[in-house]
């Protein structure tokens, strides 16, 4: 099929975006809409003794000011992501704070005015009486005895503690192990920084007492369900949620946020549309952030270098409140800590702490990048300590293909994977054997050179169920209604290809509609790399049903047997003849009833998919400045089946760039003395640019997924998962070769590396 599965079809979405015809929330705000500004706490921890809004209410253009007392009927933001086997008691996460602010950016009030400038002026006129309270902005410090309490009724700032594995057995294995290796790792906090910031346009219809919210999200149905049932406390049929074009989500746009409910209330009380669009600095203090773990990891080995046991102790920063999925994220990561290795036993402890910082939740990969970083850094450290090549130690301990399905010590069941195969291919492409020659050339030029790899595996593709509904119109266009949500992945193209596989029609004859809860009955949204493993299966199932129906209709119209019919180039024809009908003609045929022209299929995954692969990074470090150049980057991945090579490569490379950003430059810094967010804008928070990005070489070495009907494994987050350990392993390799420096934390900034090199030089001369 020209436009079917595995074809490099160019994205049908891109023409509109490249011409500036994309339509995001901010583009849809009508001229008569009021504009909202949220007033936020300037303190990390402070008691609000008084708030005076009288002067602000009297200012020109001001229509409404809401404080906590004005919205007492609203429910708090919920936390649904509780891991199995434990109890978590989330503190109340209010829509507006009325007593104690617990992080810089905590929402205190909202001002609604005719214009944005008028709302900002009024917000600055509100008077406060604050009483500063002790604060803590670091998770490890937060769980130390005597640390300031974020919540007075939460002793030790502990949100919850959870363990996985067998503690006694793991301890016994370590006690008898021939060798043990230990490493302490920081996985720093990140700010998402998608292209278009969050926004909402709220409208209210008094006749039906219903709301319409147009907002950027990763799934309208989840937000409708939570906003209506938990926060606004109205019947779901009174809330209509629409998501237009979205410029990036990365997990952070999955959640219900305060501004959505606030604008809904304002629109209802004013009888006018109300819009809120986050400014970039607001994004830094109002949207959930990612990562922020400190881990002590230990590996026990026998005398032959075989892995015997893994012990991991992690402190996770939750921020001031428990966000929507937040407690579940460390649990997801913990389950993947054994990685691609045959490790018989393990013990993992997770402690999640409250701090006076912005809440942390899912961010691209959601726990799995953290896990891959731990095990891949630890394996490299073990190889270095044992004097064994890192690829040799990995190959010695990989789970073998013949062991599949394989149950890990954390209970994950891998269905497929040939880990040694993709590692060997990545090394071949990267010319691993020729590295010493290149390193010698770099040394002559006064630079340090290192090479590193990471063999990762992750669990994804299990968010569902998802339903796809297909309708063939009289114009020959197939319309797809589906509850997943594209935020830039290329869903419109991918779903068109799955339909083309059964109907052989070009992408322009497929229209994909997402994000409208009135048109689409249900939807799981987009998260956990599930749109193709779940939504794609549903789309393919509905397309097959539609193809069968159309063959029946065509058999009657063409007076032929169904077995003799085939689809070709947007037509259905009798094979070997020129007798054919276009899909438009078929839709107008006598037996083409609406019921037969519409099909739907639902897929509910009963197992995760396990994409895996190898990243090989080669770096050169300027010893005088600490600057890192990534001179080579190779990825060989196993995604089960490639739906579209172009889309897949784009997803992997984009994810890898995010991982490179974390490895080398991104860092969220809170000042311990003031509690202020120091990196609160793009002036202070570094993001990777084009000249920080290497020329990627990407291949697939697919092994079909045994648990997914399409054979696919999720791909949206994989690039992020493999990148951090590969880059840092390469950096540490360069430092070790030159100065026996065993460890450096992310981000490996020029300043940090320069300091490490200078210290290495000093010790090297002693």
C-alpha positions in Angstrom: 0.0 0.0 0.0 1.5 3.3 -1.1 0.3 5.1 2.0 0.0 2.1 4.4 2.0 0.8 7.3 5.8 1.2 7.2 5.7 3.9 4.5 7.5 7.2 4.9 4.4 9.3 4.4 5.1 13.0 5.0 3.0 14.6 7.7 -0.3 15.9 6.4 -0.6 18.3 9.4 2.5 20.2 8.5 1.2 22.3 5.6 -1.1 24.3 7.9 1.6 24.7 10.6 4.3 25.8 8.2 1.9 28.4 6.7 1.0 29.8 10.2 -2.5 28.4 9.9 -2.4 26.3 13.1 -5.0 27.3 15.6 -4.1 27.3 19.3 -6.2 28.4 22.2 -4.7 32.0 22.1 -5.7 32.2 18.5 -9.4 31.5 19.3 -10.0 34.2 22.0 -12.8 36.4 20.7 -12.4 40.2 20.8 -15.1 40.6 23.5 -13.5 38.2 25.9 -12.3 39.4 29.3 -8.8 38.6 30.3 -7.8 36.9 33.5 -4.6 37.3 35.5 -3.7 35.0 38.4 -2.1 36.7 41.4 0.6 34.4 42.9 2.5 34.1 46.1 6.0 35.8 46.1 6.9 33.6 49.0 8.0 30.0 49.3 6.1 29.6 52.6 4.0 32.3 54.2 0.8 32.9 56.1 -1.7 35.2 54.4 -3.0 37.3 57.3 -4.9 39.8 55.1 -5.8 40.5 51.5 -7.4 43.8 50.4 -8.9 43.9 46.9 -11.1 47.0 47.3 -8.8 49.4 45.5 -8.2 46.9 42.7 -11.9 46.3 42.2 -12.4 50.0 41.6 -9.8 50.3 38.9 -10.8 50.9 35.2 -12.0 47.8 33.3 -12.0 45.5 36.3 -15.0 43.1 36.1 -14.3 40.6 38.8 -11.8 39.6 41.5 -11.9 36.2 43.1 -10.2 35.1 46.3 -10.5 31.8 48.2 -13.6 33.0 50.0 -15.4 33.6 46.8 -15.0 30.0 45.5 -15.6 28.0 48.6 -18.0 25.7 46.6 -15.2 24.5 44.3 -13.5 21.2 45.1 -9.6 21.0 45.3 -7.3 19.6 42.6 -7.4 15.8 43.0 -4.6 13.3 43.2 -5.5 10.0 41.6 -2.1 8.5 41.0 -1.7 6.3 44.1 0.6 3.3 43.7 -0.8 -0.2 44.5 -0.1 -1.6 47.9 0.1 1.6 49.9 -2.1 4.4 51.2 -1.4 8.0 50.3 -3.3 10.8 52.1 -2.9 13.9 49.8 -3.2 17.3 51.6 -5.8 19.6 50.1 -4.7 21.3 46.9 -6.9 24.4 46.8 -7.9 26.2 43.7 -7.0 29.5 45.5 -5.0 29.7 48.8 -6.8 31.4 51.6 -4.4 30.8 54.5 -0.9 29.5 53.8 1.0 29.7 50.5 3.4 26.8 50.2 5.5 27.7 47.1 6.5 30.6 45.0 3.7 30.9 42.4 0.9 29.4 44.7 -2.4 30.9 43.4 -3.9 33.5 45.7 -6.5 35.4 43.6 -7.6 36.0 40.0 -8.4 39.4 38.4 -10.7 39.6 35.4 -10.8 42.8 33.3 -11.7 44.0 29.9 -8.0 43.9 28.8 -4.9 42.1 29.9 -3.1 45.3 30.9 -6.1 46.4 33.0 -6.0 43.0 34.8 -2.3 43.2 35.4 -2.6 46.8 36.8 -5.3 45.7 39.2 -3.4 42.6 40.2 -0.5 44.9 41.3 -2.9 47.0 43.3 -4.0 44.2 45.6 -2.6 44.6 49.1 -1.3 41.7 51.2 -0.1 41.1 54.7 2.2 38.2 54.6 3.9 36.4 57.6 7.0 34.5 56.3 7.4 30.9 57.5 10.4 28.6 57.5 10.8 26.8 54.2 12.7 23.9 52.6 13.3 23.5 48.9 15.4 20.3 48.7 13.9 16.8 49.1 16.9 15.3 50.9 17.0 18.2 53.3 13.3 17.9 53.8 13.4 14.4 55.2 16.2 15.2 57.6 15.3 15.6 61.3 14.3 19.1 62.3 13.6 20.3 58.7 10.9 23.0 58.4 7.5 21.3 57.8 5.7 22.1 54.6 2.5 20.7 56.2 2.2 20.8 60.0 0.4 17.5 60.1 2.8 15.6 57.9 5.7 14.6 60.1 9.1 14.6 58.5 7.7 16.0 55.3 7.1 12.4 54.1 4.3 12.1 51.6 4.6 8.3 51.5 7.2 5.5 51.6 7.1 2.4 49.4 9.2 -0.6 48.9 9.5 -3.2 46.1 11.4 -6.5 46.2 12.8 -8.7 48.9 14.9 -6.8 51.5 16.2 -9.7 53.5 17.2 -11.8 50.4 18.8 -8.8 48.8 20.8 -8.0 51.9 22.0 -11.6 52.1 23.1 -11.6 48.5 25.1 -8.4 49.1 26.7 -9.9 52.2 28.0 -12.8 50.2 28.8 -11.1 46.9 32.3 -11.2 45.6 32.1 -7.5 44.5 29.8 -4.6 45.1 29.5 -1.2 43.4 27.8 1.9 44.7 26.8 5.2 43.1 24.9 8.3 44.3 23.0 10.0 41.5 21.1 13.3 41.1 18.3 13.4 38.5 17.6 17.1 38.6 14.3 18.9 38.4 13.2 20.1 34.9 10.8 22.6 33.5 8.8 21.4 30.5 8.9 24.5 28.3 6.6 23.4 25.5 6.2 25.8 22.6 2.7 27.1 23.4 2.0 27.8 27.0 -1.1 26.6 28.7 -4.3 28.6 28.0 -8.0 28.4 28.5 -11.1 30.2 27.0 -14.2 29.7 29.2 -17.7 30.4 28.0 -21.0 29.9 29.8 -24.5 29.5 28.4 -27.1 30.5 31.0 -30.0 28.9 29.1 -28.5 25.4 29.4 -26.5 26.2 32.5 -23.5 24.7 30.7 -19.9 25.5 30.3 -17.5 25.3 27.3 -13.8 25.2 27.9 -11.3 25.5 25.0 -7.9 24.6 26.4 -4.6 23.0 25.4 -4.4 19.5 26.8 -3.4 15.9 26.2 -6.9 14.6 26.4 -10.2 16.5 26.8 -12.2 13.6 28.3 -10.1 13.2 31.4 -10.2 16.9 32.0 -14.0 17.0 31.5 -14.5 14.2 33.9 -12.3 15.6 36.6 -13.3 19.3 36.2 -17.0 18.5 36.2 -17.2 15.8 38.8 -14.4 16.8 41.3 -13.8 20.5 41.0 -16.8 22.4 39.5 -19.2 19.7 41.0 -21.6 19.8 38.1 -23.1 17.0 35.9 -20.7 16.0 33.2 -23.2 16.8 30.5 -23.0 20.5 31.5 -19.3 20.7 30.5 -18.1 20.7 27.0 -14.3 20.6 26.6 -12.5 21.3 23.3 -8.8 21.0 22.6 -7.6 22.7 19.4 -4.0 22.5 18.1 -1.5 21.9 20.8 2.2 22.7 20.6 3.7 20.1 22.9 2.5 18.4 26.1 5.2 16.0 27.4 2.9 14.8 30.2 2.5 18.3 31.8 -0.7 19.1 29.9 -2.5 16.0 31.1 -3.7 17.6 34.3 -6.5 19.8 35.5 -5.1 23.1 36.6 -6.5 25.9 38.7 -7.0 28.4 35.9 -9.5 26.1 34.1 -12.0 26.2 37.0 -11.3 29.8 37.8 -12.1 31.0 34.3 -15.2 28.8 34.2 -16.5 30.5 37.4 -15.6 33.9 36.1 -17.4 33.3 32.8 -20.5 32.2 34.6 -20.6 35.2 36.9 -19.9 37.7 34.2 -21.9 36.3 31.4 -18.9 36.9 29.1 -16.1 34.8 27.7 -13.0 34.8 29.9 -9.5 33.9 28.6 -6.3 33.2 30.4 -3.0 32.6 28.6 0.1 31.8 30.6 3.2 33.9 30.0 6.5 32.1 29.8 7.6 33.1 33.4 4.2 31.9 34.7 4.8 28.5 33.1 7.9 28.2 35.4 5.8 28.6 38.6 2.3 27.4 37.7 2.8 24.2 35.7 4.0 20.9 37.2 7.7 20.2 36.8 9.6 16.9 36.3 12.2 14.4 37.6 14.0 15.6 40.8 15.3 12.4 42.4 18.3 11.6 44.5 19.3 7.9 44.4 21.8 5.7 46.1 22.2 2.6 43.9 24.2 -0.5 44.6 25.0 -3.6 42.5 26.2 -7.0 43.8 28.3 -9.2 41.4 29.9 -12.6 41.5 33.5 -13.3 40.8 32.7 -13.6 37.1 31.0 -10.2 36.9 27.5 -11.5 36.8 24.8 -9.4 38.4 23.4 -10.9 41.6 21.3 -8.2 43.2 20.3 -4.6 43.0 19.6 -2.2 45.9 18.2 1.2 45.3 17.2 4.0 47.8 15.5 7.0 46.2 14.2 10.3 47.6 11.7 11.9 45.3 10.6 15.6 45.5 6.8 15.9 45.2 6.8 19.7 45.7 4.3 21.4 48.0 1.2 19.4 46.9 0.6 16.0 45.4 -0.3 16.6 41.8 -2.6 14.4 39.6 -0.4 11.4 39.0 2.6 12.4 41.1 2.9 9.5 43.6 2.6 6.9 40.8 5.6 8.2 38.8 8.4 6.9 41.1 6.6 3.6 41.3 6.5 3.3 37.5 10.2 4.0 37.5 11.1 1.6 40.2 9.5 -1.2 38.3 11.9 -0.7 35.4 15.1 -0.4 37.5 16.5 -3.9 36.6 16.6 -2.7 33.0 17.7 -5.2 30.3 19.6 -7.3 32.8 19.1 -10.7 34.4 19.2 -9.6 38.0 17.7 -12.3 40.2 16.8 -10.2 43.2 16.4 -6.6 44.2 15.2 -4.2 47.0 14.0 -0.7 46.2 12.9 1.9 48.7 11.1 5.1 47.6 10.6 8.1 49.9 8.6 11.0 48.5 9.0 14.3 50.3 7.1 17.5 50.4 9.1 20.7 49.7 8.2 24.4 49.3 8.4 24.1 45.5 6.2 23.8 42.5 4.6 20.3 42.4 6.3 17.6 40.4 4.4 15.1 38.1 4.8 13.2 34.8 7.3 14.5 32.3 8.3 12.8 29.1 9.0 9.2 30.2 7.6 9.6 33.7 9.8 7.5 35.9 11.4 5.4 33.2 14.1 7.9 32.2 15.0 8.1 35.9 15.2 4.3 36.1 17.3 3.9 33.0 19.7 6.6 34.2 20.2 4.8 37.5 20.9 1.3 36.1 22.9 2.4 33.0 25.2 4.7 35.1 25.6 2.0 37.7 26.5 -0.7 35.1 29.2 1.7 33.6 30.6 2.3 37.1 30.7 -1.4 37.8 32.6 -2.0 34.5 35.1 0.7 35.4 35.6 -0.6 38.9 36.1 -4.2 37.6 38.3 -3.2 34.8 35.9 -4.7 32.2 34.7 -3.0 29.0 31.2 -1.6 29.5 29.8 -3.4 26.5 31.3 -6.7 27.6 29.8 -6.4 31.1 26.4 -5.6 29.6 26.5 -8.5 27.1 27.4 -10.9 29.9 24.3 -9.9 31.9 21.7 -9.2 29.2 18.4 -11.1 29.4 18.7 -13.6 26.6 16.0 -13.7 23.8 15.3 -17.4 24.6 14.3 -16.3 28.1 11.3 -14.4 26.8 8.8 -13.9 28.2 10.9 -12.9 31.2 9.7 -11.8 34.6 12.0 -9.3 36.3 12.6 -9.1 40.0 10.1 -6.2 40.1 7.4 -8.2 38.5 7.5 -6.8 34.9 7.0 -9.3 32.1 9.1 -8.6 29.0 7.5 -10.2 26.0 10.4 -9.7 23.5 13.8 -8.2 22.9 17.2 -8.9 21.5 19.4 -6.5 23.5 22.8 -7.8 22.4 21.7 -7.5 18.8 20.9 -3.8 18.8 23.9 -2.9 21.0 26.2 -4.6 18.5 24.6 -2.8 15.6 24.8 0.6 17.3 28.5 -0.1 18.1 29.1 -1.0 14.5 27.6 2.2 13.1 29.4 4.3 15.7 32.7 2.6 14.8 33.3 1.6 18.5 36.5 -0.3 17.6 38.0 2.8 16.0 37.5 5.0 19.0 41.0 4.9 20.4 42.4 6.3 17.2 39.9 9.2 17.4 40.7 9.7 21.1 44.4 10.0 20.3 43.7 12.6 17.7 41.6 14.6 20.1 44.4 14.4 22.7 46.8 15.9 20.3 44.4 18.8 19.8 44.3 19.4 23.5 40.8 17.9 24.0 39.3 15.0 26.0 37.3 12.4 24.1 34.9 9.9 25.5 32.4 7.3 24.2 29.4 6.0 26.1 26.4 3.8 25.6 23.1 3.0 27.2 21.0 0.0 26.6 17.5 0.8 27.8 14.0 -0.7 28.1 10.8 0.9 29.1 7.1 0.0 29.7 4.5 2.0 27.9 1.5 1.7 25.5 -1.0 0.6 28.1 -3.2 3.7 28.6 -6.7 2.9 27.5 -9.2 1.8 26.5 -9.5 3.8 23.3 -12.3 3.9 20.8 -12.0 4.9 17.1 -15.2 5.6 15.1 -14.9 5.8 11.3 -17.5 7.2 8.9 -17.3 7.2 5.1 -18.9 10.4 3.7 -20.5 10.9 0.3 -17.4 12.9 -0.7 -15.3 9.8 -0.3 -13.6 11.1 2.8 -13.2 8.9 5.9 -13.7 10.8 9.1 -12.1 9.4 12.2 -13.3 10.4 15.7 -10.9 9.3 18.4 -10.2 10.4 22.0 -6.4 10.5 21.7 -4.9 14.0 21.4 -2.0 15.0 19.1 0.3 17.5 20.6 2.7 17.4 17.7 3.3 13.7 17.1 1.6 13.4 13.7 -1.6 11.4 14.7 -3.5 12.6 11.6 -0.9 11.0 9.3 -0.4 7.9 11.4 -4.1 7.1 11.7 -4.5 7.8 7.9 -1.8 5.2 7.2 -3.6 2.5 9.3 -6.8 3.2 7.4 -4.9 3.1 4.1 -3.6 -0.3 5.0 -7.2 -1.6 4.6 -8.8 0.9 2.2 -5.7 2.0 0.1 -6.7 5.7 0.1 -4.4 8.7 0.2 -4.0 10.7 3.5 -6.0 13.7 2.1 -9.1 11.4 2.0 -8.9 10.9 5.8 -10.0 13.5 8.3 -9.1 13.0 11.9 -11.1 14.8 14.6 -9.8 14.9 18.2 -10.3 16.9 21.3 -14.1 17.6 21.3 -16.0 15.9 24.0 -19.3 16.6 22.3 -18.4 14.9 19.1 -16.3 12.1 20.6 -18.0 10.0 23.3 -14.9 8.7 25.2 -11.2 9.0 25.2 -8.1 8.1 27.1 -6.1 11.0 25.8 -2.4 10.8 24.9 0.1 9.7 27.5 2.5 6.9 28.1 3.3 6.5 24.4 -0.1 4.8 23.9 -1.7 6.6 20.9 -0.5 4.0 18.4 -0.3 0.9 20.6 -3.8 1.6 21.8 -5.5 4.2 19.6 -3.8 2.7 16.5 -5.1 -0.7 17.2 -8.7 0.6 17.6 -8.3 2.6 14.3 -7.0 -0.4 12.4 -9.9 -2.5 13.8 -12.5 0.0 12.8 -10.9 0.3 9.3 -11.0 -3.5 8.8 -14.7 -3.5 9.7 -15.4 -0.6 7.3 -13.5 -2.4 4.6 -15.6 -5.5 5.1 -18.8 -3.4 4.9 -17.7 -1.6 1.8 -16.8 -4.9 0.0 -20.3 -6.1 0.8 -21.8 -2.9 -0.7 -19.5 -3.1 -3.7 -20.3 -6.7 -4.3 -23.9 -5.8 -4.8 -23.2 -2.7 -6.9 -20.7 -4.4 -9.2 -22.5 -7.8 -9.2 -19.4 -9.5 -8.1 -18.1 -11.9 -5.4 -16.6 -10.3 -2.3 -13.6 -12.5 -2.8 -12.9 -10.9 -6.2 -12.8 -7.3 -4.8 -9.8 -5.3 -3.9 -9.1 -1.7 -2.8 -6.7 0.3 -5.0 -5.9 4.0 -5.0 -9.1 5.2 -3.3 -11.3 2.8 -5.3 -12.7 -0.7 -5.0 -12.5 -2.8 -8.1 -12.9 -6.3 -9.4 -9.4 -7.7 -9.4 -7.8 -7.9 -12.9 -10.5 -5.7 -14.5 -11.2 -2.0 -15.0 -14.6 -2.3 -13.3 -14.3 -0.1 -10.2 -16.1 2.4 -8.0 -14.6 5.3 -6.1 -15.3 5.4 -2.4 -17.5 8.5 -3.0 -19.6 6.5 -5.5 -19.7 3.6 -3.1 -21.0 5.8 -0.3 -23.9 6.8 -2.5 -24.7 3.2 -3.5 -28.2 1.7 -2.9 -27.1 -0.5 0.0 -24.8 2.1 1.6 -26.8 2.8 4.7 -25.4 5.1 7.4 -25.1 2.2 9.7 -22.9 0.3 7.2 -20.8 3.4 6.4 -19.9 3.9 10.1 -17.8 1.4 12.2 -16.1 1.6 15.5 -13.7 -0.5 17.4 -12.3 -0.3 21.0 -9.0 -1.6 22.3 -8.2 -2.1 25.9 -4.6 -3.2 26.4 -4.0 -5.9 28.9 -0.2 -5.6 29.0 2.4 -2.9 28.5 4.7 -2.9 25.5 8.5 -2.8 26.1 10.4 -0.8 23.5 14.2 -1.0 24.0 17.3 0.0 22.3 20.9 1.3 22.4 22.2 4.9 22.3 25.9 5.5 21.6 27.2 9.0 22.2 30.7 10.2 21.5 31.8 13.5 23.0 34.8 15.9 22.9 35.5 18.1 25.9 37.5 21.3 25.8 39.7 21.0 28.9 40.2 24.8 29.1 36.5 25.7 29.2 34.6 22.5 30.0 32.5 22.8 26.9 31.1 19.6 25.5 30.6 18.8 21.8 28.6 15.7 20.9 30.5 14.6 17.8 28.5 11.4 17.1 25.2 10.0 18.2 23.8 6.7 17.1 20.4 5.1 18.1 19.3 1.6 17.2 15.8 0.9 18.6 13.3 -2.0 18.8 9.8 -0.7 18.4 8.2 -3.9 17.3 6.9 -2.5 14.0 7.6 0.8 12.3 4.4 2.5 11.3 6.1 5.5 9.6 9.9 5.8 9.5 9.8 9.6 9.2 7.5 10.1 12.1 9.4 7.6 14.2 12.7 9.2 13.6 11.3 12.6 14.5 9.9 11.3 17.8 13.2 9.6 18.7 15.4 12.5 17.8 13.1 15.0 19.6 13.2 12.9 22.7 16.9 12.5 22.5 17.4 16.2 22.3 15.3 16.6 25.5 17.6 14.0 27.1 20.7 15.8 25.9 19.3 19.0 27.3 18.9 17.4 30.7 22.4 15.8 30.5 24.3 19.0 29.6 22.4 22.1 30.5 18.9 22.1 32.0 18.6 22.7 35.7 15.9 24.1 38.0 17.4 26.0 40.9 15.7 27.1 44.0 17.6 29.3 46.4 17.8 27.6 49.8 17.9 30.9 51.7 14.9 32.7 50.1 13.0 29.8 48.6 12.9 31.7 45.3 13.0 30.0 41.9 16.3 31.4 40.5 15.9 29.8 37.0 12.4 31.4 36.5 12.8 32.3 32.8 14.6 31.4 29.6 17.2 34.0 30.5 18.4 31.6 33.3 17.1 28.2 32.3 19.1 26.8 29.4 17.4 24.8 26.7 19.2 22.9 23.9 19.4 24.8 20.6 20.1 23.7 17.1 23.9 24.0 17.5 23.7 21.8 20.6 22.1 19.0 18.6 24.3 16.3 16.9 23.6 14.8 13.6 21.7 11.6 14.6 22.1 8.3 12.9 18.9 6.3 13.6 18.0 2.7 12.8 15.4 0.2 13.9 16.1 -3.4 14.7 12.5 -4.5 15.4 11.3 -7.6 17.2 7.6 -7.8 17.0 5.7 -7.2 20.2 3.9 -10.4 21.3 1.2 -8.6 23.3 0.0 -5.9 20.9 -2.2 -6.8 17.9 -0.3 -4.5 15.6 3.0 -5.8 17.0 4.1 -2.2 17.9 5.9 -0.9 20.9 5.3 2.7 22.1 7.9 5.2 20.8 7.0 8.7 22.0 9.3 8.7 25.1 12.1 6.3 24.2 14.5 8.9 22.9 14.4 10.7 26.2 15.0 7.5 28.1 18.2 6.4 26.4 19.8 9.8 26.0 20.8 11.0 29.5 22.8 7.9 30.5 24.5 7.6 27.1 25.7 11.2 27.1 26.8 11.2 30.7 28.5 7.9 30.3 30.5 9.4 27.4 31.4 12.5 29.4 32.5 10.4 32.4 34.5 8.1 30.0 36.4 11.1 28.8 37.1 12.4 32.3 38.1 8.9 33.5 40.6 8.4 30.7 42.3 11.7 31.3 42.1 12.2 35.1 40.4 9.1 36.7 37.3 11.1 37.5 34.6 8.5 38.2 31.5 10.5 38.4 29.8 13.8 37.5 26.1 14.7 38.0 23.7 16.2 35.5 23.8 18.7 34.1 27.4 18.4 32.9 27.7 22.2 32.3 31.0 23.8 31.2 31.4 25.2 34.7 30.9 21.9 36.4 33.2 20.1 34.1 35.9 22.7 34.2 35.9 22.5 38.0 36.1 18.7 37.8 39.0 18.8 35.3 40.9 21.3 37.4 40.5 19.1 40.5 41.5 16.1 38.4 44.6 17.9 37.2 45.5 18.8 40.8 45.1 15.3 42.1 46.9 13.9 39.0 50.0 15.9 39.8 50.2 14.8 43.5 
